[in-house]
Amino acid sequence: MKHSLQSAAVLGLAWLILSCPVWAQKSSTDAIAEYRAALQDGNPADLNAARGEQLWKTRRGPKNVSLERCDLGLGEGKVKGAVTQLPKYFADTDRVMDLESRLVHCMVALQGFPADSFTSRSVFSAEGERASVVEDLVAYIYDESRDLEIRVPQGHRKEREAYARGRRIFFYKAGPYDFSCASCHSQDEKRIRLQDLPNLTKPEPAQAAFAQWPAYRVSQGALRTMQWRIYDCFRQQRFPELQYLSQSSIDLITFLGVNANGGKMAAPAIKR
């Protein structure tokens, strides 16, 4: 009897040990989901959006004009719904542009700011620093399209070409670790430690991911734009530093945006 009890105890302990990783993983996943849900209340990005609205309406730059004449794709000064259709082709520049490249274009053409003043160093604020003008403007413009449907267009030849190049970039392996975007984001149920990695080749996870950028990163105390997200992914792959507003960045954002069509904008979101 004593031997039977000991055997049962050993078997029970073995079962507990073997099941602990599964239990721990499930608990961690649930805890992270609850943490993210709790973060949504009181998003500091609301302050960025408020400053961005003021910047949009304020006369600035060498030409002392506001951005209210800036055309984001829906006509001069129209903000609501604009980012749901970006990146897109703009005839006045004969280029496919995302929000940040279009904003910089307006700040240069309308307000007279020098084009070379917009770099990753000047636009991406350091951790805990006050947001840059571009970051605040991006927060405001995205906030105006919250809950609207993503409809990144593919009607123009250059839009389709941007998507095709973006797809090639997504799957292109290079660097010291032979990484690509697809290494992390082309399979289901992948993760790094406790971080879920969405499969960006499928509509539903692509919609959820694309819809939540820009986002306020709690761990960095800063609002991060989509251009920053792409820049940081390249850094993590150990690629050469990605130039701010480069064609590659816009092409990749186009690829992700088209994959996310049909989703609902939820940015600026808040993340860990």
Contacts in CASP RR format, 6 or more apart in sequence:
PFRMAT RR
TARGET T0000
AUTHOR 0000-0000-0000
METHOD contacts of the structure
MODEL  1
MKHSLQSAAVLGLAWLILSCPVWAQKSSTDAIAEYRAALQDGNPADLNAA
RGEQLWKTRRGPKNVSLERCDLGLGEGKVKGAVTQLPKYFADTDRVMDLE
SRLVHCMVALQGFPADSFTSRSVFSAEGERASVVEDLVAYIYDESRDLEI
RVPQGHRKEREAYARGRRIFFYKAGPYDFSCASCHSQDEKRIRLQDLPNL
TKPEPAQAAFAQWPAYRVSQGALRTMQWRIYDCFRQQRFPELQYLSQSSI
DLITFLGVNANGGKMAAPAIKR
28 194 0 8 1.000
29 194 0 8 1.000
29 196 0 8 1.000
32 194 0 8 1.000
32 196 0 8 1.000
32 272 0 8 1.000
35 272 0 8 1.000
36 270 0 8 1.000
36 271 0 8 1.000
36 272 0 8 1.000
39 218 0 8 1.000
39 270 0 8 1.000
39 271 0 8 1.000
39 272 0 8 1.000
40 269 0 8 1.000
40 270 0 8 1.000
42 270 0 8 1.000
43 216 0 8 1.000
43 268 0 8 1.000
43 269 0 8 1.000
43 270 0 8 1.000
44 216 0 8 1.000
44 221 0 8 1.000
44 223 0 8 1.000
44 270 0 8 1.000
45 139 0 8 1.000
45 143 0 8 1.000
45 214 0 8 1.000
45 215 0 8 1.000
45 216 0 8 1.000
45 223 0 8 1.000
45 268 0 8 1.000
45 269 0 8 1.000
45 270 0 8 1.000
46 143 0 8 1.000
48 131 0 8 1.000
48 135 0 8 1.000
48 136 0 8 1.000
48 139 0 8 1.000
48 140 0 8 1.000
48 216 0 8 1.000
48 223 0 8 1.000
48 268 0 8 1.000
49 136 0 8 1.000
49 139 0 8 1.000
49 140 0 8 1.000
49 142 0 8 1.000
49 143 0 8 1.000
49 268 0 8 1.000
50 140 0 8 1.000
51 131 0 8 1.000
51 136 0 8 1.000
51 139 0 8 1.000
51 140 0 8 1.000
52 136 0 8 1.000
52 137 0 8 1.000
52 139 0 8 1.000
52 140 0 8 1.000
53 140 0 8 1.000
55 67 0 8 1.000
55 133 0 8 1.000
55 136 0 8 1.000
55 137 0 8 1.000
55 140 0 8 1.000
56 66 0 8 1.000
56 67 0 8 1.000
56 68 0 8 1.000
56 79 0 8 1.000
56 137 0 8 1.000
56 140 0 8 1.000
56 141 0 8 1.000
57 66 0 8 1.000
57 67 0 8 1.000
57 68 0 8 1.000
58 66 0 8 1.000
59 65 0 8 1.000
59 66 0 8 1.000
60 66 0 8 1.000
60 111 0 8 1.000
61 111 0 8 1.000
61 112 0 8 1.000
61 113 0 8 1.000
62 111 0 8 1.000
62 112 0 8 1.000
62 113 0 8 1.000
63 110 0 8 1.000
63 111 0 8 1.000
63 112 0 8 1.000
64 111 0 8 1.000
65 110 0 8 1.000
65 111 0 8 1.000
67 77 0 8 1.000
67 103 0 8 1.000
67 106 0 8 1.000
67 107 0 8 1.000
67 110 0 8 1.000
67 111 0 8 1.000
67 137 0 8 1.000
68 76 0 8 1.000
68 77 0 8 1.000
69 76 0 8 1.000
69 77 0 8 1.000
69 106 0 8 1.000
69 110 0 8 1.000
70 76 0 8 1.000
70 77 0 8 1.000
70 102 0 8 1.000
70 103 0 8 1.000
70 106 0 8 1.000
70 110 0 8 1.000
71 77 0 8 1.000
71 78 0 8 1.000
71 90 0 8 1.000
71 92 0 8 1.000
71 106 0 8 1.000
72 78 0 8 1.000
72 79 0 8 1.000
72 82 0 8 1.000
72 83 0 8 1.000
72 86 0 8 1.000
72 99 0 8 1.000
72 102 0 8 1.000
72 103 0 8 1.000
72 141 0 8 1.000
73 82 0 8 1.000
73 85 0 8 1.000
73 86 0 8 1.000
73 88 0 8 1.000
73 90 0 8 1.000
73 102 0 8 1.000
74 81 0 8 1.000
74 82 0 8 1.000
74 85 0 8 1.000
79 140 0 8 1.000
79 141 0 8 1.000
79 144 0 8 1.000
79 145 0 8 1.000
80 144 0 8 1.000
80 145 0 8 1.000
80 148 0 8 1.000
81 144 0 8 1.000
81 145 0 8 1.000
81 148 0 8 1.000
82 99 0 8 1.000
82 141 0 8 1.000
82 144 0 8 1.000
82 145 0 8 1.000
83 99 0 8 1.000
83 141 0 8 1.000
83 142 0 8 1.000
83 145 0 8 1.000
83 265 0 8 1.000
84 145 0 8 1.000
84 148 0 8 1.000
84 149 0 8 1.000
84 150 0 8 1.000
84 151 0 8 1.000
84 152 0 8 1.000
84 265 0 8 1.000
85 151 0 8 1.000
85 152 0 8 1.000
85 153 0 8 1.000
86 97 0 8 1.000
86 98 0 8 1.000
86 99 0 8 1.000
86 102 0 8 1.000
86 152 0 8 1.000
87 96 0 8 1.000
87 97 0 8 1.000
87 98 0 8 1.000
87 99 0 8 1.000
87 152 0 8 1.000
87 159 0 8 1.000
87 162 0 8 1.000
87 250 0 8 1.000
87 253 0 8 1.000
87 254 0 8 1.000
87 257 0 8 1.000
88 96 0 8 1.000
88 97 0 8 1.000
88 152 0 8 1.000
88 153 0 8 1.000
88 156 0 8 1.000
88 159 0 8 1.000
89 95 0 8 1.000
89 96 0 8 1.000
89 97 0 8 1.000
89 153 0 8 1.000
89 156 0 8 1.000
89 158 0 8 1.000
89 159 0 8 1.000
90 96 0 8 1.000
90 97 0 8 1.000
90 102 0 8 1.000
93 105 0 8 1.000
94 158 0 8 1.000
95 101 0 8 1.000
95 158 0 8 1.000
96 156 0 8 1.000
96 158 0 8 1.000
96 159 0 8 1.000
96 161 0 8 1.000
96 162 0 8 1.000
96 250 0 8 1.000
96 251 0 8 1.000
96 254 0 8 1.000
97 105 0 8 1.000
97 250 0 8 1.000
98 226 0 8 1.000
98 227 0 8 1.000
98 249 0 8 1.000
98 250 0 8 1.000
98 253 0 8 1.000
98 254 0 8 1.000
99 138 0 8 1.000
99 141 0 8 1.000
99 142 0 8 1.000
99 226 0 8 1.000
100 123 0 8 1.000
100 134 0 8 1.000
100 138 0 8 1.000
100 225 0 8 1.000
100 226 0 8 1.000
100 227 0 8 1.000
100 245 0 8 1.000
101 245 0 8 1.000
101 250 0 8 1.000
103 134 0 8 1.000
103 137 0 8 1.000
103 138 0 8 1.000
103 141 0 8 1.000
104 115 0 8 1.000
104 118 0 8 1.000
104 134 0 8 1.000
104 245 0 8 1.000
107 113 0 8 1.000
107 118 0 8 1.000
108 114 0 8 1.000
108 115 0 8 1.000
108 118 0 8 1.000
118 134 0 8 1.000
118 244 0 8 1.000
118 245 0 8 1.000
119 244 0 8 1.000
120 228 0 8 1.000
120 231 0 8 1.000
120 241 0 8 1.000
120 242 0 8 1.000
120 243 0 8 1.000
120 244 0 8 1.000
122 132 0 8 1.000
123 132 0 8 1.000
123 134 0 8 1.000
123 135 0 8 1.000
123 225 0 8 1.000
123 227 0 8 1.000
123 244 0 8 1.000
124 132 0 8 1.000
124 135 0 8 1.000
124 224 0 8 1.000
124 225 0 8 1.000
124 228 0 8 1.000
124 231 0 8 1.000
124 244 0 8 1.000
125 131 0 8 1.000
125 132 0 8 1.000
125 135 0 8 1.000
125 222 0 8 1.000
125 223 0 8 1.000
126 222 0 8 1.000
127 220 0 8 1.000
127 221 0 8 1.000
127 222 0 8 1.000
128 220 0 8 1.000
128 221 0 8 1.000
128 222 0 8 1.000
129 222 0 8 1.000
131 139 0 8 1.000
131 222 0 8 1.000
131 223 0 8 1.000
134 225 0 8 1.000
135 214 0 8 1.000
135 222 0 8 1.000
135 223 0 8 1.000
135 224 0 8 1.000
135 225 0 8 1.000
136 223 0 8 1.000
138 214 0 8 1.000
138 223 0 8 1.000
138 225 0 8 1.000
139 214 0 8 1.000
139 223 0 8 1.000
139 268 0 8 1.000
142 214 0 8 1.000
142 265 0 8 1.000
142 267 0 8 1.000
142 268 0 8 1.000
143 267 0 8 1.000
143 268 0 8 1.000
145 265 0 8 1.000
146 265 0 8 1.000
146 266 0 8 1.000
146 267 0 8 1.000
147 264 0 8 1.000
147 265 0 8 1.000
147 266 0 8 1.000
148 264 0 8 1.000
148 265 0 8 1.000
149 262 0 8 1.000
149 263 0 8 1.000
149 264 0 8 1.000
149 265 0 8 1.000
150 207 0 8 1.000
150 210 0 8 1.000
150 211 0 8 1.000
150 257 0 8 1.000
150 260 0 8 1.000
150 261 0 8 1.000
150 262 0 8 1.000
150 263 0 8 1.000
150 264 0 8 1.000
150 265 0 8 1.000
151 261 0 8 1.000
151 262 0 8 1.000
152 254 0 8 1.000
152 257 0 8 1.000
152 258 0 8 1.000
152 260 0 8 1.000
152 261 0 8 1.000
153 159 0 8 1.000
154 160 0 8 1.000
154 163 0 8 1.000
154 258 0 8 1.000
159 254 0 8 1.000
162 250 0 8 1.000
162 251 0 8 1.000
162 254 0 8 1.000
162 255 0 8 1.000
163 251 0 8 1.000
163 254 0 8 1.000
163 255 0 8 1.000
163 258 0 8 1.000
165 247 0 8 1.000
165 248 0 8 1.000
165 251 0 8 1.000
166 248 0 8 1.000
166 251 0 8 1.000
166 252 0 8 1.000
166 254 0 8 1.000
166 255 0 8 1.000
167 255 0 8 1.000
169 181 0 8 1.000
169 248 0 8 1.000
169 251 0 8 1.000
169 252 0 8 1.000
169 255 0 8 1.000
170 180 0 8 1.000
170 181 0 8 1.000
170 182 0 8 1.000
170 185 0 8 1.000
170 186 0 8 1.000
170 200 0 8 1.000
170 252 0 8 1.000
170 255 0 8 1.000
170 256 0 8 1.000
171 180 0 8 1.000
171 181 0 8 1.000
171 182 0 8 1.000
171 186 0 8 1.000
172 180 0 8 1.000
173 179 0 8 1.000
173 180 0 8 1.000
173 183 0 8 1.000
174 180 0 8 1.000
174 237 0 8 1.000
174 239 0 8 1.000
175 237 0 8 1.000
175 238 0 8 1.000
175 239 0 8 1.000
176 238 0 8 1.000
177 237 0 8 1.000
177 238 0 8 1.000
179 237 0 8 1.000
179 238 0 8 1.000
179 239 0 8 1.000
180 237 0 8 1.000
181 200 0 8 1.000
181 233 0 8 1.000
181 237 0 8 1.000
181 252 0 8 1.000
182 201 0 8 1.000
183 237 0 8 1.000
184 190 0 8 1.000
184 192 0 8 1.000
184 197 0 8 1.000
185 197 0 8 1.000
185 198 0 8 1.000
185 199 0 8 1.000
185 200 0 8 1.000
185 201 0 8 1.000
186 199 0 8 1.000
186 200 0 8 1.000
186 201 0 8 1.000
187 199 0 8 1.000
188 199 0 8 1.000
188 202 0 8 1.000
190 196 0 8 1.000
190 197 0 8 1.000
190 199 0 8 1.000
191 197 0 8 1.000
198 205 0 8 1.000
198 206 0 8 1.000
198 208 0 8 1.000
198 209 0 8 1.000
199 205 0 8 1.000
199 206 0 8 1.000
200 206 0 8 1.000
200 209 0 8 1.000
200 256 0 8 1.000
200 259 0 8 1.000
201 259 0 8 1.000
202 259 0 8 1.000
203 259 0 8 1.000
203 260 0 8 1.000
203 261 0 8 1.000
203 262 0 8 1.000
206 256 0 8 1.000
206 257 0 8 1.000
206 259 0 8 1.000
206 260 0 8 1.000
207 260 0 8 1.000
207 261 0 8 1.000
207 262 0 8 1.000
207 263 0 8 1.000
207 264 0 8 1.000
209 256 0 8 1.000
209 260 0 8 1.000
210 256 0 8 1.000
210 257 0 8 1.000
210 259 0 8 1.000
210 260 0 8 1.000
210 263 0 8 1.000
211 260 0 8 1.000
211 263 0 8 1.000
211 264 0 8 1.000
211 265 0 8 1.000
211 266 0 8 1.000
211 267 0 8 1.000
211 269 0 8 1.000
212 266 0 8 1.000
212 267 0 8 1.000
212 269 0 8 1.000
212 271 0 8 1.000
213 224 0 8 1.000
213 225 0 8 1.000
213 226 0 8 1.000
213 229 0 8 1.000
213 267 0 8 1.000
213 269 0 8 1.000
214 223 0 8 1.000
214 224 0 8 1.000
214 225 0 8 1.000
214 226 0 8 1.000
214 228 0 8 1.000
214 267 0 8 1.000
214 268 0 8 1.000
214 269 0 8 1.000
215 223 0 8 1.000
215 224 0 8 1.000
215 267 0 8 1.000
215 268 0 8 1.000
215 269 0 8 1.000
215 270 0 8 1.000
215 271 0 8 1.000
216 222 0 8 1.000
216 223 0 8 1.000
216 224 0 8 1.000
216 268 0 8 1.000
216 269 0 8 1.000
216 270 0 8 1.000
216 271 0 8 1.000
217 223 0 8 1.000
217 224 0 8 1.000
217 271 0 8 1.000
217 272 0 8 1.000
218 270 0 8 1.000
218 271 0 8 1.000
218 272 0 8 1.000
219 272 0 8 1.000
223 268 0 8 1.000
224 232 0 8 1.000
226 253 0 8 1.000
227 244 0 8 1.000
227 245 0 8 1.000
227 249 0 8 1.000
227 253 0 8 1.000
230 242 0 8 1.000
230 249 0 8 1.000
230 252 0 8 1.000
230 253 0 8 1.000
231 241 0 8 1.000
231 242 0 8 1.000
231 244 0 8 1.000
231 249 0 8 1.000
234 240 0 8 1.000
234 241 0 8 1.000
234 242 0 8 1.000
235 241 0 8 1.000
235 242 0 8 1.000
242 248 0 8 1.000
242 249 0 8 1.000
243 249 0 8 1.000
END
